[in-house]
């Protein structure tokens, strides 16, 4: 039986952290997701962006995504 070893090396943090999340008919869960993302980004040690991708939703997900984008804070 062979053993597998993984060596993790420290590296510089990324210049920008990108979260890409597909959204499909998520009007019921989108507010929770947005709240959790905002809380996560408040703790992030690097600049971050969130890309919510409408994946053909037929509910009000797209409207909610546009509304959430209006609260975004530009990167400095």
PDB file with one MODEL, atoms N, CA, C and O in Angstrom:
MODEL        1
ATOM      1  N   UNK A   1       0.853  -1.167   0.000  1.00  0.00           N
ATOM      2  CA  UNK A   1       0.000   0.000   0.000  1.00  0.00           C
ATOM      3  C   UNK A   1       0.905   1.238   0.000  1.00  0.00           C
ATOM      4  O   UNK A   1       1.788   1.365   0.849  1.00  0.00           O
ATOM      5  N   UNK A   2       0.686   2.133  -0.938  1.00  0.00           N
ATOM      6  CA  UNK A   2       1.514   3.331  -1.005  1.00  0.00           C
ATOM      7  C   UNK A   2       0.853   4.473  -0.236  1.00  0.00           C
ATOM      8  O   UNK A   2      -0.365   4.518  -0.067  1.00  0.00           O
ATOM      9  N   UNK A   3       1.689   5.378   0.214  1.00  0.00           N
ATOM     10  CA  UNK A   3       1.201   6.539   0.934  1.00  0.00           C
ATOM     11  C   UNK A   3       1.246   7.754   0.017  1.00  0.00           C
ATOM     12  O   UNK A   3       2.123   7.877  -0.839  1.00  0.00           O
ATOM     13  N   UNK A   4       0.293   8.635   0.214  1.00  0.00           N
ATOM     14  CA  UNK A   4       0.267   9.877  -0.549  1.00  0.00           C
ATOM     15  C   UNK A   4       0.568  11.026   0.392  1.00  0.00           C
ATOM     16  O   UNK A   4      -0.024  11.137   1.466  1.00  0.00           O
ATOM     17  N   UNK A   5       1.481  11.867  -0.014  1.00  0.00           N
ATOM     18  CA  UNK A   5       1.839  13.027   0.786  1.00  0.00           C
ATOM     19  C   UNK A   5       1.516  14.282  -0.003  1.00  0.00           C
ATOM     20  O   UNK A   5       1.768  14.359  -1.205  1.00  0.00           O
ATOM     21  N   UNK A   6       0.969  15.237   0.671  1.00  0.00           N
ATOM     22  CA  UNK A   6       0.664  16.521   0.059  1.00  0.00           C
ATOM     23  C   UNK A   6       1.455  17.579   0.808  1.00  0.00           C
ATOM     24  O   UNK A   6       1.385  17.683   2.033  1.00  0.00           O
ATOM     25  N   UNK A   7       2.194  18.346   0.062  1.00  0.00           N
ATOM     26  CA  UNK A   7       2.979  19.415   0.657  1.00  0.00           C
ATOM     27  C   UNK A   7       2.341  20.745   0.286  1.00  0.00           C
ATOM     28  O   UNK A   7       2.262  21.103  -0.889  1.00  0.00           O
ATOM     29  N   UNK A   8       1.892  21.464   1.290  1.00  0.00           N
ATOM     30  CA  UNK A   8       1.298  22.768   1.070  1.00  0.00           C
ATOM     31  C   UNK A   8       2.361  23.828   1.294  1.00  0.00           C
ATOM     32  O   UNK A   8       3.087  23.802   2.288  1.00  0.00           O
ATOM     33  N   UNK A   9       2.439  24.750   0.364  1.00  0.00           N
ATOM     34  CA  UNK A   9       3.397  25.830   0.492  1.00  0.00           C
ATOM     35  C   UNK A   9       2.647  27.144   0.648  1.00  0.00           C
ATOM     36  O   UNK A   9       1.618  27.370   0.011  1.00  0.00           O
ATOM     37  N   UNK A  10       3.176  28.001   1.500  1.00  0.00           N
ATOM     38  CA  UNK A  10       2.585  29.323   1.653  1.00  0.00           C
ATOM     39  C   UNK A  10       2.784  30.103   0.362  1.00  0.00           C
ATOM     40  O   UNK A  10       3.827  30.010  -0.286  1.00  0.00           O
ATOM     41  N   UNK A  11       1.777  30.863   0.006  1.00  0.00           N
ATOM     42  CA  UNK A  11       1.891  31.712  -1.172  1.00  0.00           C
ATOM     43  C   UNK A  11       1.234  33.051  -0.872  1.00  0.00           C
ATOM     44  O   UNK A  11       0.466  33.190   0.080  1.00  0.00           O
ATOM     45  N   UNK A  12       1.550  34.017  -1.695  1.00  0.00           N
ATOM     46  CA  UNK A  12       0.962  35.334  -1.512  1.00  0.00           C
ATOM     47  C   UNK A  12      -0.545  35.264  -1.733  1.00  0.00           C
ATOM     48  O   UNK A  12      -1.016  34.463  -2.541  1.00  0.00           O
ATOM     49  N   UNK A  13      -1.304  36.094  -1.023  1.00  0.00           N
ATOM     50  CA  UNK A  13      -2.754  36.113  -1.246  1.00  0.00           C
ATOM     51  C   UNK A  13      -3.054  36.626  -2.653  1.00  0.00           C
ATOM     52  O   UNK A  13      -2.247  37.352  -3.235  1.00  0.00           O
ATOM     53  N   UNK A  14      -4.200  36.255  -3.196  1.00  0.00           N
ATOM     54  CA  UNK A  14      -4.538  36.722  -4.547  1.00  0.00           C
ATOM     55  C   UNK A  14      -4.787  38.224  -4.554  1.00  0.00           C
ATOM     56  O   UNK A  14      -5.151  38.809  -3.533  1.00  0.00           O
ATOM     57  N   UNK A  15      -4.588  38.838  -5.708  1.00  0.00           N
ATOM     58  CA  UNK A  15      -4.863  40.271  -5.851  1.00  0.00           C
ATOM     59  C   UNK A  15      -6.364  40.526  -5.758  1.00  0.00           C
ATOM     60  O   UNK A  15      -6.798  41.586  -5.306  1.00  0.00           O
ATOM     61  N   UNK A  16      -7.146  39.547  -6.188  1.00  0.00           N
ATOM     62  CA  UNK A  16      -8.604  39.650  -6.158  1.00  0.00           C
ATOM     63  C   UNK A  16      -9.191  38.254  -6.015  1.00  0.00           C
ATOM     64  O   UNK A  16      -8.835  37.341  -6.759  1.00  0.00           O
ATOM     65  N   UNK A  17     -10.077  38.099  -5.070  1.00  0.00           N
ATOM     66  CA  UNK A  17     -10.799  36.843  -4.886  1.00  0.00           C
ATOM     67  C   UNK A  17     -12.113  36.955  -5.645  1.00  0.00           C
ATOM     68  O   UNK A  17     -12.887  37.880  -5.396  1.00  0.00           O
ATOM     69  N   UNK A  18     -12.379  36.041  -6.556  1.00  0.00           N
ATOM     70  CA  UNK A  18     -13.617  36.060  -7.334  1.00  0.00           C
ATOM     71  C   UNK A  18     -14.478  34.865  -6.962  1.00  0.00           C
ATOM     72  O   UNK A  18     -14.030  33.719  -7.018  1.00  0.00           O
ATOM     73  N   UNK A  19     -15.722  35.146  -6.581  1.00  0.00           N
ATOM     74  CA  UNK A  19     -16.702  34.098  -6.312  1.00  0.00           C
ATOM     75  C   UNK A  19     -17.711  34.136  -7.455  1.00  0.00           C
ATOM     76  O   UNK A  19     -18.367  35.155  -7.670  1.00  0.00           O
ATOM     77  N   UNK A  20     -17.836  33.041  -8.183  1.00  0.00           N
ATOM     78  CA  UNK A  20     -18.778  32.953  -9.296  1.00  0.00           C
ATOM     79  C   UNK A  20     -19.833  31.918  -8.908  1.00  0.00           C
ATOM     80  O   UNK A  20     -19.521  30.751  -8.670  1.00  0.00           O
ATOM     81  N   UNK A  21     -21.099  32.375  -8.850  1.00  0.00           N
ATOM     82  CA  UNK A  21     -22.171  31.516  -8.346  1.00  0.00           C
ATOM     83  C   UNK A  21     -23.326  31.505  -9.334  1.00  0.00           C
ATOM     84  O   UNK A  21     -23.912  32.554  -9.603  1.00  0.00           O
ATOM     85  N   UNK A  22     -23.673  30.324  -9.889  1.00  0.00           N
ATOM     86  CA  UNK A  22     -24.842  30.257 -10.774  1.00  0.00           C
ATOM     87  C   UNK A  22     -26.126  30.348  -9.953  1.00  0.00           C
ATOM     88  O   UNK A  22     -26.225  29.786  -8.862  1.00  0.00           O
ATOM     89  N   UNK A  23     -27.100  31.062 -10.495  1.00  0.00           N
ATOM     90  CA  UNK A  23     -28.385  31.253  -9.815  1.00  0.00           C
ATOM     91  C   UNK A  23     -29.492  30.771 -10.748  1.00  0.00           C
ATOM     92  O   UNK A  23     -29.608  31.235 -11.882  1.00  0.00           O
ATOM     93  N   UNK A  24     -30.303  29.837 -10.258  1.00  0.00           N
ATOM     94  CA  UNK A  24     -31.434  29.337 -11.033  1.00  0.00           C
ATOM     95  C   UNK A  24     -32.650  29.218 -10.114  1.00  0.00           C
ATOM     96  O   UNK A  24     -32.712  28.337  -9.256  1.00  0.00           O
ATOM     97  N   UNK A  25     -33.612  30.116 -10.307  1.00  0.00           N
ATOM     98  CA  UNK A  25     -34.850  30.099  -9.519  1.00  0.00           C
ATOM     99  C   UNK A  25     -34.577  30.005  -8.014  1.00  0.00           C
ATOM    100  O   UNK A  25     -35.037  29.088  -7.334  1.00  0.00           O
ATOM    101  N   UNK A  26     -33.828  30.964  -7.529  1.00  0.00           N
ATOM    102  CA  UNK A  26     -33.414  30.966  -6.117  1.00  0.00           C
ATOM    103  C   UNK A  26     -34.033  32.106  -5.320  1.00  0.00           C
ATOM    104  O   UNK A  26     -33.447  32.545  -4.330  1.00  0.00           O
ATOM    105  N   UNK A  27     -35.199  32.595  -5.723  1.00  0.00           N
ATOM    106  CA  UNK A  27     -35.767  33.759  -5.031  1.00  0.00           C
ATOM    107  C   UNK A  27     -35.995  33.509  -3.541  1.00  0.00           C
ATOM    108  O   UNK A  27     -35.959  34.452  -2.751  1.00  0.00           O
ATOM    109  N   UNK A  28     -36.221  32.294  -3.156  1.00  0.00           N
ATOM    110  CA  UNK A  28     -36.462  32.006  -1.737  1.00  0.00           C
ATOM    111  C   UNK A  28     -35.159  31.972  -0.934  1.00  0.00           C
ATOM    112  O   UNK A  28     -35.151  32.322   0.246  1.00  0.00           O
ATOM    113  N   UNK A  29     -34.064  31.552  -1.564  1.00  0.00           N
ATOM    114  CA  UNK A  29     -32.813  31.403  -0.829  1.00  0.00           C
ATOM    115  C   UNK A  29     -31.801  32.514  -1.114  1.00  0.00           C
ATOM    116  O   UNK A  29     -30.798  32.637  -0.411  1.00  0.00           O
ATOM    117  N   UNK A  30     -32.062  33.314  -2.132  1.00  0.00           N
ATOM    118  CA  UNK A  30     -31.113  34.363  -2.513  1.00  0.00           C
ATOM    119  C   UNK A  30     -30.844  35.374  -1.395  1.00  0.00           C
ATOM    120  O   UNK A  30     -29.689  35.752  -1.203  1.00  0.00           O
ATOM    121  N   UNK A  31     -31.857  35.830  -0.649  1.00  0.00           N
ATOM    122  CA  UNK A  31     -31.559  36.754   0.452  1.00  0.00           C
ATOM    123  C   UNK A  31     -30.591  36.155   1.476  1.00  0.00           C
ATOM    124  O   UNK A  31     -29.710  36.854   1.976  1.00  0.00           O
ATOM    125  N   UNK A  32     -30.748  34.887   1.784  1.00  0.00           N
ATOM    126  CA  UNK A  32     -29.846  34.222   2.724  1.00  0.00           C
ATOM    127  C   UNK A  32     -28.434  34.157   2.144  1.00  0.00           C
ATOM    128  O   UNK A  32     -27.457  34.441   2.836  1.00  0.00           O
ATOM    129  N   UNK A  33     -28.336  33.781   0.867  1.00  0.00           N
ATOM    130  CA  UNK A  33     -27.036  33.711   0.209  1.00  0.00           C
ATOM    131  C   UNK A  33     -26.343  35.075   0.237  1.00  0.00           C
ATOM    132  O   UNK A  33     -25.162  35.165   0.569  1.00  0.00           O
ATOM    133  N   UNK A  34     -27.062  36.112  -0.105  1.00  0.00           N
ATOM    134  CA  UNK A  34     -26.491  37.460  -0.140  1.00  0.00           C
ATOM    135  C   UNK A  34     -26.024  37.876   1.257  1.00  0.00           C
ATOM    136  O   UNK A  34     -24.941  38.443   1.401  1.00  0.00           O
ATOM    137  N   UNK A  35     -26.818  37.604   2.270  1.00  0.00           N
ATOM    138  CA  UNK A  35     -26.410  37.926   3.643  1.00  0.00           C
ATOM    139  C   UNK A  35     -25.130  37.178   4.034  1.00  0.00           C
ATOM    140  O   UNK A  35     -24.229  37.756   4.641  1.00  0.00           O
ATOM    141  N   UNK A  36     -25.059  35.905   3.687  1.00  0.00           N
ATOM    142  CA  UNK A  36     -23.881  35.094   4.027  1.00  0.00           C
ATOM    143  C   UNK A  36     -22.656  35.587   3.270  1.00  0.00           C
ATOM    144  O   UNK A  36     -21.560  35.634   3.828  1.00  0.00           O
ATOM    145  N   UNK A  37     -22.832  35.956   2.000  1.00  0.00           N
ATOM    146  CA  UNK A  37     -21.704  36.468   1.212  1.00  0.00           C
ATOM    147  C   UNK A  37     -21.207  37.777   1.802  1.00  0.00           C
ATOM    148  O   UNK A  37     -19.999  37.976   1.937  1.00  0.00           O
ATOM    149  N   UNK A  38     -22.123  38.669   2.156  1.00  0.00           N
ATOM    150  CA  UNK A  38     -21.709  39.949   2.753  1.00  0.00           C
ATOM    151  C   UNK A  38     -20.924  39.720   4.049  1.00  0.00           C
ATOM    152  O   UNK A  38     -19.909  40.375   4.284  1.00  0.00           O
ATOM    153  N   UNK A  39     -21.389  38.799   4.880  1.00  0.00           N
ATOM    154  CA  UNK A  39     -20.682  38.490   6.133  1.00  0.00           C
ATOM    155  C   UNK A  39     -19.295  37.922   5.835  1.00  0.00           C
ATOM    156  O   UNK A  39     -18.328  38.267   6.514  1.00  0.00           O
ATOM    157  N   UNK A  40     -19.192  37.067   4.840  1.00  0.00           N
ATOM    158  CA  UNK A  40     -17.909  36.489   4.462  1.00  0.00           C
ATOM    159  C   UNK A  40     -16.958  37.564   3.957  1.00  0.00           C
ATOM    160  O   UNK A  40     -15.786  37.591   4.335  1.00  0.00           O
ATOM    161  N   UNK A  41     -17.461  38.448   3.104  1.00  0.00           N
ATOM    162  CA  UNK A  41     -16.608  39.486   2.538  1.00  0.00           C
ATOM    163  C   UNK A  41     -16.163  40.500   3.579  1.00  0.00           C
ATOM    164  O   UNK A  41     -15.102  41.109   3.439  1.00  0.00           O
ATOM    165  N   UNK A  42     -16.960  40.686   4.617  1.00  0.00           N
ATOM    166  CA  UNK A  42     -16.548  41.569   5.715  1.00  0.00           C
ATOM    167  C   UNK A  42     -15.296  41.039   6.413  1.00  0.00           C
ATOM    168  O   UNK A  42     -14.521  41.805   6.986  1.00  0.00           O
ATOM    169  N   UNK A  43     -15.109  39.723   6.359  1.00  0.00           N
ATOM    170  CA  UNK A  43     -13.963  39.098   7.005  1.00  0.00           C
ATOM    171  C   UNK A  43     -12.800  38.855   6.051  1.00  0.00           C
ATOM    172  O   UNK A  43     -11.703  38.508   6.489  1.00  0.00           O
ATOM    173  N   UNK A  44     -13.027  39.032   4.766  1.00  0.00           N
ATOM    174  CA  UNK A  44     -12.001  38.725   3.768  1.00  0.00           C
ATOM    175  C   UNK A  44     -10.794  39.639   3.939  1.00  0.00           C
ATOM    176  O   UNK A  44     -10.930  40.842   4.165  1.00  0.00           O
ATOM    177  N   UNK A  45      -9.629  39.049   3.827  1.00  0.00           N
ATOM    178  CA  UNK A  45      -8.391  39.803   3.985  1.00  0.00           C
ATOM    179  C   UNK A  45      -7.875  40.322   2.642  1.00  0.00           C
ATOM    180  O   UNK A  45      -6.824  40.960   2.583  1.00  0.00           O
ATOM    181  N   UNK A  46      -8.607  40.051   1.578  1.00  0.00           N
ATOM    182  CA  UNK A  46      -8.208  40.495   0.242  1.00  0.00           C
ATOM    183  C   UNK A  46      -9.412  41.118  -0.450  1.00  0.00           C
ATOM    184  O   UNK A  46     -10.551  40.848  -0.068  1.00  0.00           O
ATOM    185  N   UNK A  47      -9.178  41.943  -1.458  1.00  0.00           N
ATOM    186  CA  UNK A  47     -10.304  42.473  -2.233  1.00  0.00           C
ATOM    187  C   UNK A  47     -11.055  41.308  -2.888  1.00  0.00           C
ATOM    188  O   UNK A  47     -10.458  40.299  -3.265  1.00  0.00           O
ATOM    189  N   UNK A  48     -12.369  41.470  -3.015  1.00  0.00           N
ATOM    190  CA  UNK A  48     -13.171  40.377  -3.560  1.00  0.00           C
ATOM    191  C   UNK A  48     -14.274  40.912  -4.456  1.00  0.00           C
ATOM    192  O   UNK A  48     -14.721  42.051  -4.317  1.00  0.00           O
ATOM    193  N   UNK A  49     -14.696  40.065  -5.373  1.00  0.00           N
ATOM    194  CA  UNK A  49     -15.846  40.363  -6.213  1.00  0.00           C
ATOM    195  C   UNK A  49     -16.752  39.142  -6.204  1.00  0.00           C
ATOM    196  O   UNK A  49     -16.299  38.011  -6.026  1.00  0.00           O
ATOM    197  N   UNK A  50     -18.040  39.394  -6.399  1.00  0.00           N
ATOM    198  CA  UNK A  50     -19.016  38.308  -6.473  1.00  0.00           C
ATOM    199  C   UNK A  50     -19.730  38.440  -7.803  1.00  0.00           C
ATOM    200  O   UNK A  50     -20.260  39.500  -8.138  1.00  0.00           O
ATOM    201  N   UNK A  51     -19.737  37.354  -8.556  1.00  0.00           N
ATOM    202  CA  UNK A  51     -20.424  37.321  -9.841  1.00  0.00           C
ATOM    203  C   UNK A  51     -21.559  36.318  -9.718  1.00  0.00           C
ATOM    204  O   UNK A  51     -21.331  35.111  -9.647  1.00  0.00           O
ATOM    205  N   UNK A  52     -22.788  36.831  -9.693  1.00  0.00           N
ATOM    206  CA  UNK A  52     -23.965  35.958  -9.673  1.00  0.00           C
ATOM    207  C   UNK A  52     -24.429  35.822 -11.115  1.00  0.00           C
ATOM    208  O   UNK A  52     -24.715  36.820 -11.777  1.00  0.00           O
ATOM    209  N   UNK A  53     -24.503  34.591 -11.600  1.00  0.00           N
ATOM    210  CA  UNK A  53     -24.838  34.329 -12.991  1.00  0.00           C
ATOM    211  C   UNK A  53     -26.265  33.807 -13.077  1.00  0.00           C
ATOM    212  O   UNK A  53     -26.579  32.741 -12.548  1.00  0.00           O
ATOM    213  N   UNK A  54     -27.126  34.570 -13.748  1.00  0.00           N
ATOM    214  CA  UNK A  54     -28.496  34.105 -13.952  1.00  0.00           C
ATOM    215  C   UNK A  54     -28.454  32.930 -14.921  1.00  0.00           C
ATOM    216  O   UNK A  54     -27.989  33.067 -16.052  1.00  0.00           O
ATOM    217  N   UNK A  55     -28.933  31.795 -14.482  1.00  0.00           N
ATOM    218  CA  UNK A  55     -28.864  30.569 -15.266  1.00  0.00           C
ATOM    219  C   UNK A  55     -30.226  30.215 -15.857  1.00  0.00           C
ATOM    220  O   UNK A  55     -30.612  29.047 -15.899  1.00  0.00           O
ATOM    221  N   UNK A  56     -30.956  31.250 -16.318  1.00  0.00           N
ATOM    222  CA  UNK A  56     -32.256  31.013 -16.944  1.00  0.00           C
ATOM    223  C   UNK A  56     -33.417  31.022 -15.972  1.00  0.00           C
ATOM    224  O   UNK A  56     -34.432  30.373 -16.225  1.00  0.00           O
ATOM    225  N   UNK A  57     -33.296  31.729 -14.884  1.00  0.00           N
ATOM    226  CA  UNK A  57     -34.363  31.765 -13.881  1.00  0.00           C
ATOM    227  C   UNK A  57     -35.655  32.312 -14.459  1.00  0.00           C
ATOM    228  O   UNK A  57     -35.649  33.227 -15.282  1.00  0.00           O
ATOM    229  N   UNK A  58     -36.764  31.735 -14.012  1.00  0.00           N
ATOM    230  CA  UNK A  58     -38.081  32.226 -14.436  1.00  0.00           C
ATOM    231  C   UNK A  58     -38.814  32.906 -13.273  1.00  0.00           C
ATOM    232  O   UNK A  58     -39.955  33.343 -13.423  1.00  0.00           O
ATOM    233  N   UNK A  59     -38.153  32.990 -12.119  1.00  0.00           N
ATOM    234  CA  UNK A  59     -38.746  33.670 -10.965  1.00  0.00           C
ATOM    235  C   UNK A  59     -38.139  35.067 -10.854  1.00  0.00           C
ATOM    236  O   UNK A  59     -37.629  35.591 -11.844  1.00  0.00           O
ATOM    237  N   UNK A  60     -38.181  35.662  -9.705  1.00  0.00           N
ATOM    238  CA  UNK A  60     -37.680  37.029  -9.544  1.00  0.00           C
ATOM    239  C   UNK A  60     -36.207  37.072  -9.128  1.00  0.00           C
ATOM    240  O   UNK A  60     -35.737  38.093  -8.625  1.00  0.00           O
ATOM    241  N   UNK A  61     -35.488  35.988  -9.332  1.00  0.00           N
ATOM    242  CA  UNK A  61     -34.072  35.953  -8.964  1.00  0.00           C
ATOM    243  C   UNK A  61     -33.278  37.068  -9.638  1.00  0.00           C
ATOM    244  O   UNK A  61     -32.460  37.719  -8.988  1.00  0.00           O
ATOM    245  N   UNK A  62     -33.506  37.295 -10.929  1.00  0.00           N
ATOM    246  CA  UNK A  62     -32.735  38.294 -11.657  1.00  0.00           C
ATOM    247  C   UNK A  62     -32.973  39.691 -11.076  1.00  0.00           C
ATOM    248  O   UNK A  62     -32.031  40.472 -10.940  1.00  0.00           O
ATOM    249  N   UNK A  63     -34.210  40.005 -10.737  1.00  0.00           N
ATOM    250  CA  UNK A  63     -34.517  41.304 -10.135  1.00  0.00           C
ATOM    251  C   UNK A  63     -33.792  41.449  -8.809  1.00  0.00           C
ATOM    252  O   UNK A  63     -33.252  42.512  -8.503  1.00  0.00           O
ATOM    253  N   UNK A  64     -33.781  40.388  -8.028  1.00  0.00           N
ATOM    254  CA  UNK A  64     -33.123  40.413  -6.729  1.00  0.00           C
ATOM    255  C   UNK A  64     -31.605  40.557  -6.882  1.00  0.00           C
ATOM    256  O   UNK A  64     -30.957  41.219  -6.072  1.00  0.00           O
ATOM    257  N   UNK A  65     -31.046  39.940  -7.917  1.00  0.00           N
ATOM    258  CA  UNK A  65     -29.616  40.046  -8.167  1.00  0.00           C
ATOM    259  C   UNK A  65     -29.244  41.481  -8.548  1.00  0.00           C
ATOM    260  O   UNK A  65     -28.236  42.012  -8.082  1.00  0.00           O
ATOM    261  N   UNK A  66     -30.055  42.094  -9.390  1.00  0.00           N
ATOM    262  CA  UNK A  66     -29.808  43.483  -9.794  1.00  0.00           C
ATOM    263  C   UNK A  66     -29.913  44.403  -8.583  1.00  0.00           C
ATOM    264  O   UNK A  66     -29.114  45.325  -8.416  1.00  0.00           O
ATOM    265  N   UNK A  67     -30.889  44.144  -7.759  1.00  0.00           N
ATOM    266  CA  UNK A  67     -31.076  44.944  -6.545  1.00  0.00           C
ATOM    267  C   UNK A  67     -29.867  44.800  -5.616  1.00  0.00           C
ATOM    268  O   UNK A  67     -29.385  45.791  -5.067  1.00  0.00           O
ATOM    269  N   UNK A  68     -29.385  43.594  -5.443  1.00  0.00           N
ATOM    270  CA  UNK A  68     -28.228  43.358  -4.582  1.00  0.00           C
ATOM    271  C   UNK A  68     -26.989  44.035  -5.155  1.00  0.00           C
ATOM    272  O   UNK A  68     -26.147  44.524  -4.401  1.00  0.00           O
ATOM    273  N   UNK A  69     -26.869  44.069  -6.474  1.00  0.00           N
ATOM    274  CA  UNK A  69     -25.702  44.701  -7.109  1.00  0.00           C
ATOM    275  C   UNK A  69     -25.681  46.198  -6.855  1.00  0.00           C
ATOM    276  O   UNK A  69     -24.611  46.807  -6.855  1.00  0.00           O
ATOM    277  N   UNK A  70     -26.825  46.793  -6.642  1.00  0.00           N
ATOM    278  CA  UNK A  70     -26.863  48.233  -6.404  1.00  0.00           C
ATOM    279  C   UNK A  70     -26.259  48.595  -5.053  1.00  0.00           C
ATOM    280  O   UNK A  70     -25.974  49.764  -4.793  1.00  0.00           O
ATOM    281  N   UNK A  71     -26.063  47.598  -4.189  1.00  0.00           N
ATOM    282  CA  UNK A  71     -25.477  47.831  -2.880  1.00  0.00           C
ATOM    283  C   UNK A  71     -23.990  47.526  -2.872  1.00  0.00           C
ATOM    284  O   UNK A  71     -23.349  47.601  -1.824  1.00  0.00           O
ATOM    285  N   UNK A  72     -23.432  47.183  -4.026  1.00  0.00           N
ATOM    286  CA  UNK A  72     -22.031  46.804  -4.054  1.00  0.00           C
ATOM    287  C   UNK A  72     -21.134  47.987  -3.737  1.00  0.00           C
ATOM    288  O   UNK A  72     -21.493  49.144  -3.953  1.00  0.00           O
ATOM    289  N   UNK A  73     -19.972  47.669  -3.227  1.00  0.00           N
ATOM    290  CA  UNK A  73     -18.985  48.684  -2.877  1.00  0.00           C
ATOM    291  C   UNK A  73     -17.830  48.557  -3.852  1.00  0.00           C
ATOM    292  O   UNK A  73     -17.238  47.482  -3.952  1.00  0.00           O
ATOM    293  N   UNK A  74     -17.486  49.620  -4.577  1.00  0.00           N
ATOM    294  CA  UNK A  74     -16.389  49.516  -5.543  1.00  0.00           C
ATOM    295  C   UNK A  74     -15.049  49.240  -4.863  1.00  0.00           C
ATOM    296  O   UNK A  74     -14.803  49.663  -3.733  1.00  0.00           O
ATOM    297  N   UNK A  75     -14.208  48.533  -5.572  1.00  0.00           N
ATOM    298  CA  UNK A  75     -12.876  48.251  -5.048  1.00  0.00           C
ATOM    299  C   UNK A  75     -12.049  49.519  -5.090  1.00  0.00           C
ATOM    300  O   UNK A  75     -12.162  50.312  -6.026  1.00  0.00           O
ATOM    301  N   UNK A  76     -11.223  49.711  -4.086  1.00  0.00           N
ATOM    302  CA  UNK A  76     -10.380  50.910  -4.077  1.00  0.00           C
ATOM    303  C   UNK A  76      -8.997  50.580  -4.601  1.00  0.00           C
ATOM    304  O   UNK A  76      -8.138  51.459  -4.673  1.00  0.00           O
TER     305      UNK A  76
ENDMDL
END
